[in-house]
Amino acid sequence: MKIEGIELIRLELPLRYPFRTSFGAVHEREVLLLRVLTPDAEGWSECVAFSTPMYSSEYVDGVAEMIQRFLIPRLREAREPTAEQIGELFAPVRGHRMAKSTVETAVLDAQLRTHGLALGDYLGATRERVPAGVSVGIHDSIPELLEAVTGYLDEGYARIKLKIAPGWDIEPVRAVRERFGDELVLQVDANSAYTLADTRHLARLDAFDLLLIEQPLGEEQLRQHAELAAHLRTPVCLDESIVSAEAAADAIALGACRIVNIKPGRVGGYLESRRIHDLCQANGIAVWCGGMLETGIGRAANLALAGLPGFTLPSDTSASSRYYAQDITEPFELQHGCLQVPTGLGIGISPDQNTLTALTTTRQWIAF
């Protein structure tokens, strides 16, 4: 596919409410969008990196430089690359999966629009609607947490995920379980905040009949996760540790997890996400689609992925209004606890140009 140029667009979007995890609090999201222009279509993607390297070693400024200095030159050399070729094309560049995913997804979007295909159909989605869960950050008090959870349940979310950290774990979880009962589908996310020395403490969460505990230990600690999992009744889910299908295979072989959270930007794109899905499905490992505070661009693509048959647990797709008063696309709205998988060509959605212009801080066009 011939590429005429790539545009890097930087935006700043304030969050409706601060989002606190064990990594810190986020008040606004610096968004990097990428637009690929071809003679027949344009493709869009969203980088999931944050402004600082706290969740991941990648960050927005670094991703933008990586794309310009190292990835775009390789695209030029390939002349007319397809999305399926990009993984091999970028392989000599070590790591930087969020940057690679940003480029691959925009190329894939343009390619699918050109050929009249929706991303969900291309990936193999079998569902029209995806059950939506919601991630609830750390609050200043338990009453504030209970009020927030009440609001999300009133909106119809199918599952609640609580962010936890040392000092904010047992009592908040207990309060939510006692207030809303055993029927509530409840899970927790530690974002690597604990160590193996906390095993006995984390085992206290078994009393609350949780769907899973997500990424309790460090992202490189597969062996330690396997040891922890052997002492917990609550299933261990890996998030940051799953950076590729190979990493997922190692985690499964070690018994480090029973559930996997697939975040396309973190693993290098939607093609690698599908490989992880297929691997987990073959090994009886449940998967779900995580979220990274995406706008409608990233949310649309994630919904297409979450429509695949192995995604048996509610995803962190959430409605646009969970994070933003105004999305940059037509907003995604919750319907009976679910979100619709887009059926339009490519990712199925494009930015609203007026909103995009109002929120844009910089634009850079790179001709091919």
C-alpha positions as CSV (number, residue, x, y, z in Angstrom):
1,M,0.0,0.0,0.0
2,K,1.5,3.3,-1.1
3,I,1.8,5.9,1.8
4,E,1.8,9.5,0.8
5,G,2.5,10.9,4.2
6,I,2.0,10.6,8.0
7,E,0.7,13.2,10.3
8,L,1.5,13.3,14.1
9,I,-1.2,15.2,16.1
10,R,-0.8,16.1,19.7
11,L,-3.8,16.9,21.9
12,E,-4.5,17.7,25.5
13,L,-7.7,16.3,27.0
14,P,-8.7,17.0,30.6
15,L,-10.2,14.0,32.5
16,R,-13.6,14.4,34.1
17,Y,-12.1,13.2,37.4
18,P,-8.5,12.5,38.5
19,F,-7.6,8.9,38.0
20,R,-5.4,7.5,40.8
21,T,-3.5,4.2,40.8
22,S,-0.4,3.0,42.6
23,F,1.7,4.8,39.9
24,G,0.2,8.2,40.8
25,A,-2.7,10.5,39.7
26,V,-3.6,11.5,36.1
27,H,-5.5,14.8,35.7
28,E,-5.3,15.2,32.0
29,R,-4.3,13.0,29.1
30,E,-1.7,14.1,26.5
31,V,-2.8,12.2,23.4
32,L,-0.7,11.4,20.3
33,L,-2.7,10.5,17.2
34,L,-1.3,9.3,14.0
35,R,-2.9,9.8,10.6
36,V,-1.7,7.8,7.6
37,L,-2.7,9.1,4.2
38,T,-2.8,6.9,1.1
39,P,-4.2,7.5,-2.4
40,D,-7.4,5.7,-1.5
41,A,-8.0,6.3,2.2
42,E,-6.7,7.7,5.5
43,G,-6.0,5.6,8.6
44,W,-6.1,6.7,12.2
45,S,-4.5,5.4,15.4
46,E,-4.0,6.5,19.0
47,C,-0.8,6.0,21.0
48,V,-1.6,4.7,24.5
49,A,1.6,6.0,26.2
50,F,1.3,8.5,29.0
51,S,3.3,11.7,29.4
52,T,5.7,10.1,31.8
53,P,7.4,6.7,31.9
54,M,5.6,5.5,35.0
55,Y,3.2,2.8,33.8
56,S,5.6,1.9,31.0
57,S,9.2,2.8,29.9
58,E,7.5,4.4,26.8
59,Y,6.1,8.0,27.0
60,V,4.6,10.4,24.5
61,D,7.7,12.4,23.6
62,G,9.7,9.3,23.3
63,V,7.1,7.6,21.1
64,A,6.9,10.6,18.8
65,E,10.7,10.6,18.4
66,M,10.9,6.9,17.9
67,I,8.3,7.1,15.1
68,Q,10.0,9.9,13.3
69,R,13.7,8.8,13.7
70,F,13.4,5.1,13.4
71,L,10.0,3.7,12.2
72,I,9.1,6.1,9.4
73,P,12.5,5.6,7.6
74,R,11.8,1.8,7.6
75,L,8.4,2.4,6.2
76,R,9.9,4.5,3.4
77,E,12.4,1.8,2.6
78,A,9.5,-0.7,2.2
79,R,7.9,1.6,-0.3
80,E,4.4,0.0,-0.2
81,P,4.1,-2.0,3.1
82,T,1.1,-3.8,4.3
83,A,0.0,-3.9,7.9
84,E,0.9,-7.6,8.0
85,Q,4.5,-6.8,7.0
86,I,5.1,-4.2,9.6
87,G,6.0,-6.5,12.5
88,E,8.9,-8.0,10.5
89,L,9.8,-4.6,9.1
90,F,10.1,-3.1,12.6
91,A,11.7,-6.2,14.2
92,P,15.3,-4.8,14.1
93,V,14.1,-2.0,16.3
94,R,14.2,-3.4,19.8
95,G,11.1,-2.9,22.1
96,H,9.1,0.3,21.7
97,R,5.9,-1.6,21.2
98,M,3.6,1.3,21.8
99,A,5.3,3.3,19.1
100,K,5.1,0.3,16.7
101,S,1.5,-0.3,17.5
102,T,0.6,3.3,16.7
103,V,2.1,3.0,13.2
104,E,0.8,-0.5,12.5
105,T,-2.7,0.4,13.6
106,A,-3.0,3.5,11.4
107,V,-1.6,1.5,8.4
108,L,-4.1,-1.3,9.1
109,D,-7.0,1.2,9.4
110,A,-6.2,2.7,6.0
111,Q,-5.7,-0.7,4.4
112,L,-9.0,-2.0,5.7
113,R,-10.9,1.1,4.6
114,T,-9.3,0.7,1.1
115,H,-10.5,-2.9,0.9
116,G,-13.9,-2.3,2.4
117,L,-13.4,-4.3,5.6
118,A,-14.2,-3.6,9.3
119,L,-11.5,-4.3,11.8
120,G,-13.8,-6.6,13.8
121,D,-14.4,-8.7,10.8
122,Y,-10.7,-8.8,9.9
123,L,-9.7,-9.9,13.4
124,G,-12.5,-12.5,13.6
125,A,-15.0,-10.8,16.0
126,T,-18.0,-13.0,16.7
127,R,-20.0,-10.6,18.9
128,E,-21.9,-7.4,18.1
129,R,-21.8,-6.1,21.6
130,V,-19.1,-6.3,24.4
131,P,-19.9,-6.3,28.1
132,A,-18.2,-3.2,29.6
133,G,-16.5,-3.0,32.9
134,V,-15.2,0.1,34.6
135,S,-12.0,0.8,36.4
136,V,-12.3,2.7,39.7
137,G,-9.3,4.6,40.9
138,I,-8.0,5.1,44.4
139,H,-10.1,7.5,46.4
140,D,-9.5,9.7,49.5
141,S,-12.0,7.8,51.6
142,I,-14.1,4.7,51.5
143,P,-17.4,6.7,51.5
144,E,-16.2,8.5,48.3
145,L,-15.3,5.1,46.8
146,L,-18.7,3.7,47.6
147,E,-20.4,6.7,46.1
148,A,-18.4,6.3,42.9
149,V,-19.1,2.6,42.6
150,T,-22.8,3.3,43.1
151,G,-22.8,5.8,40.3
152,Y,-21.1,3.3,37.9
153,L,-23.5,0.5,38.8
154,D,-26.5,2.9,38.2
155,E,-25.1,3.5,34.8
156,G,-25.2,-0.2,34.1
157,Y,-21.6,-1.4,34.1
158,A,-21.2,-5.2,34.1
159,R,-18.1,-5.3,36.3
160,I,-16.3,-3.2,38.8
161,K,-12.5,-3.1,39.0
162,L,-10.9,-1.4,42.0
163,K,-7.4,-0.1,41.9
164,I,-5.5,-1.2,45.0
165,A,-2.1,-0.4,46.6
166,P,-0.5,-1.0,50.0
167,G,-2.7,0.7,52.6
168,W,-5.7,0.8,50.2
169,D,-6.7,-2.8,49.6
170,I,-8.4,-5.0,52.2
171,E,-10.8,-2.5,53.7
172,P,-11.9,-0.8,50.5
173,V,-12.6,-4.2,48.9
174,R,-14.4,-5.4,52.0
175,A,-16.6,-2.2,52.0
176,V,-17.5,-2.6,48.4
177,R,-18.4,-6.3,48.7
178,E,-20.4,-5.7,51.9
179,R,-22.3,-2.8,50.4
180,F,-23.1,-4.3,47.0
181,G,-23.3,-8.0,47.8
182,D,-22.0,-11.3,46.3
183,E,-23.8,-10.7,43.0
184,L,-21.4,-7.8,42.1
185,V,-18.7,-9.0,39.6
186,L,-15.6,-7.5,41.3
187,Q,-11.9,-7.6,40.6
188,V,-8.8,-5.7,41.8
189,D,-5.8,-4.2,40.0
190,A,-2.5,-3.7,41.9
191,N,-0.4,-2.3,39.0
192,S,2.7,-4.1,40.3
193,A,2.5,-2.5,43.8
194,Y,3.3,-5.6,45.9
195,T,6.2,-8.0,46.4
196,L,6.2,-11.8,47.1
197,A,6.7,-10.9,50.8
198,D,3.1,-9.7,50.7
199,T,1.7,-13.1,49.9
200,R,-0.1,-13.7,53.2
201,H,-1.6,-10.2,53.0
202,L,-2.8,-10.7,49.5
203,A,-4.3,-14.0,50.4
204,R,-6.7,-12.1,52.7
205,L,-8.5,-11.0,49.4
206,D,-9.6,-14.6,48.9
207,A,-12.4,-14.0,51.3
208,F,-14.1,-11.6,48.9
209,D,-14.8,-13.9,46.0
210,L,-13.0,-11.8,43.5
211,L,-13.0,-12.5,39.8
212,L,-9.3,-11.9,39.7
213,I,-6.3,-10.0,41.1
214,E,-4.5,-8.1,38.3
215,Q,-0.7,-7.7,38.2
216,P,0.1,-7.9,41.9
217,L,3.9,-8.1,41.4
218,G,6.5,-6.6,39.0
219,E,6.2,-6.9,35.3
220,E,9.3,-9.1,34.9
221,Q,8.5,-11.4,37.9
222,L,6.9,-14.3,36.1
223,R,8.4,-16.9,38.5
224,Q,7.3,-14.9,41.5
225,H,3.8,-14.6,40.1
226,A,3.7,-18.4,39.7
227,E,4.7,-18.8,43.3
228,L,2.1,-16.3,44.5
229,A,-0.6,-17.9,42.4
230,A,0.0,-21.2,44.2
231,H,-0.9,-19.6,47.5
232,L,-4.0,-17.7,46.4
233,R,-7.5,-19.0,45.6
234,T,-8.2,-15.7,43.7
235,P,-7.0,-16.2,40.0
236,V,-4.0,-14.1,39.1
237,C,-4.3,-12.0,36.0
238,L,-1.2,-10.6,34.2
239,D,-1.2,-7.2,32.5
240,E,2.1,-5.4,32.3
241,S,3.9,-8.8,32.2
242,I,2.2,-9.7,28.9
243,V,4.2,-7.8,26.2
244,S,4.0,-10.4,23.5
245,A,2.6,-13.8,22.6
246,E,6.0,-15.2,23.6
247,A,5.7,-13.6,27.1
248,A,2.2,-15.0,27.4
249,A,3.4,-18.5,26.4
250,D,6.1,-18.3,29.1
251,A,3.6,-17.1,31.7
252,I,1.2,-19.9,30.9
253,A,3.9,-22.5,31.0
254,L,5.1,-21.3,34.4
255,G,1.6,-21.2,35.9
256,A,2.0,-17.5,36.5
257,C,-1.6,-16.7,35.6
258,R,-5.0,-18.1,34.9
259,I,-6.2,-14.9,33.1
260,V,-4.6,-12.4,30.7
261,N,-5.4,-8.8,30.1
262,I,-4.6,-7.9,26.5
263,K,-3.8,-4.2,25.8
264,P,-3.0,-3.8,22.1
265,G,-0.8,-0.8,22.5
266,R,1.3,-2.6,25.1
267,V,1.9,-5.7,23.0
268,G,2.7,-4.0,19.7
269,G,-0.7,-3.9,18.0
270,Y,-3.9,-5.7,17.1
271,L,-2.2,-8.5,15.1
272,E,0.0,-9.5,18.1
273,S,-3.1,-9.1,20.3
274,R,-4.9,-11.7,18.1
275,R,-1.9,-14.1,18.4
276,I,-2.1,-13.8,22.2
277,H,-5.9,-14.3,22.1
278,D,-5.4,-17.5,20.0
279,L,-2.7,-18.8,22.3
280,C,-4.7,-18.2,25.4
281,Q,-7.8,-19.8,23.9
282,A,-5.8,-22.9,22.9
283,N,-4.6,-23.2,26.5
284,G,-7.9,-22.5,28.3
285,I,-6.8,-19.1,29.6
286,A,-9.5,-16.4,29.8
287,V,-8.7,-13.0,28.3
288,W,-10.2,-9.6,28.5
289,C,-9.3,-6.2,26.9
290,G,-7.7,-3.6,29.1
291,G,-8.0,0.2,28.7
292,M,-5.5,3.0,28.8
293,L,-7.8,6.1,29.1
294,E,-8.3,6.0,25.3
295,T,-10.3,8.4,23.3
296,G,-12.9,7.2,20.8
297,I,-10.1,6.3,18.3
298,G,-8.4,3.8,20.6
299,R,-11.7,2.7,22.1
300,A,-13.2,1.8,18.7
301,A,-10.3,-0.5,17.8
302,N,-10.3,-2.1,21.3
303,L,-14.0,-2.9,20.9
304,A,-13.3,-4.7,17.6
305,L,-10.7,-6.8,19.4
306,A,-12.9,-7.5,22.4
307,G,-15.5,-9.0,20.1
308,L,-13.3,-12.1,19.5
309,P,-14.6,-15.3,21.0
310,G,-11.9,-15.7,23.6
311,F,-12.7,-12.4,25.4
312,T,-15.1,-14.0,27.9
313,L,-14.7,-11.5,30.7
314,P,-16.0,-7.9,30.7
315,S,-13.4,-5.4,29.2
316,D,-12.2,-2.1,30.4
317,T,-13.6,-0.4,27.3
318,S,-16.2,1.8,29.2
319,A,-18.2,4.6,27.8
320,S,-16.6,7.8,26.5
321,S,-18.1,9.7,29.4
322,R,-16.2,7.6,31.9
323,Y,-13.1,9.8,31.3
324,Y,-14.0,12.7,29.0
325,A,-16.7,15.4,29.0
326,Q,-16.2,15.6,25.2
327,D,-14.6,12.8,23.2
328,I,-12.8,13.6,19.9
329,T,-15.2,11.2,18.1
330,E,-18.8,10.4,18.3
331,P,-19.1,9.3,21.9
332,F,-19.5,5.6,22.8
333,E,-22.5,5.1,25.1
334,L,-23.4,2.2,27.4
335,Q,-26.4,0.2,26.4
336,H,-27.6,-2.4,28.9
337,G,-24.1,-2.8,30.2
338,C,-22.5,-3.2,26.8
339,L,-20.8,-1.2,24.0
340,Q,-21.4,-1.9,20.3
341,V,-18.5,-3.3,18.2
342,P,-18.1,-0.7,15.4
343,T,-19.2,-2.0,12.0
344,G,-17.8,0.8,9.8
345,L,-14.8,0.4,7.6
346,G,-11.4,0.1,9.3
347,I,-11.7,1.0,13.0
348,G,-15.2,2.3,12.2
349,I,-14.8,5.8,13.4
350,S,-12.9,9.1,12.6
351,P,-12.2,12.2,14.7
352,D,-14.6,15.1,14.6
353,Q,-12.5,17.7,12.9
354,N,-13.9,20.7,14.9
355,T,-13.2,19.0,18.2
356,L,-9.8,17.9,17.0
357,T,-8.8,21.4,15.9
358,A,-10.0,22.8,19.3
359,L,-7.9,20.4,21.3
360,T,-4.8,20.1,19.1
361,T,-1.6,21.6,20.5
362,T,0.8,20.6,17.6
363,R,0.5,18.9,14.2
364,Q,3.4,17.6,12.1
365,W,3.1,16.4,8.5
366,I,5.8,14.1,7.2
367,A,5.7,13.5,3.5
368,F,6.8,10.3,1.9
